């Protein structure tokens, strides 16, 4: 994991941030952190206690979630820019997660309190977050039912 500078032009193309104003994009670039990960590098381990949001800006990643009621983890791989993971502590209590880069990737790290601030500041990101919660919740629920 190597810190990198946030490129506003690329940031504005990621679906998570594509509806932000120029001023909001500049604020994101000042407040958030971006990192470069090599293929195979772990972004988040199952024992990580800090639970920031991770947002895929370039590249691809694989997520494994472990429900204690099933033998095999839920596995989800994507290269879809704007995909995000983390930040929702209850989901991590239900199913711990490991995230690994599957190609050279640039990923933004956003602490929970910063994401909450952006929402309070009126950043148009709520729909994207809610869709992610619904998708991830359905993925876990389907896996839970398939193992009964």
Secondary structure, DSSP 8 states (H G I E B T S, - for coil): -EEE---HHHHTTSTTTTTS-HHHHHHHHHHSEEEEE-TT-EEE-TT-----EEEEEES-EEEEEEETT-SS-EEEEE--TT-EEE--HHHHHHEEEEEEESSSEEEEEE-HHHHHHHHHTT-TTHHHHHHHHHHHHHHHHHHHHHT-
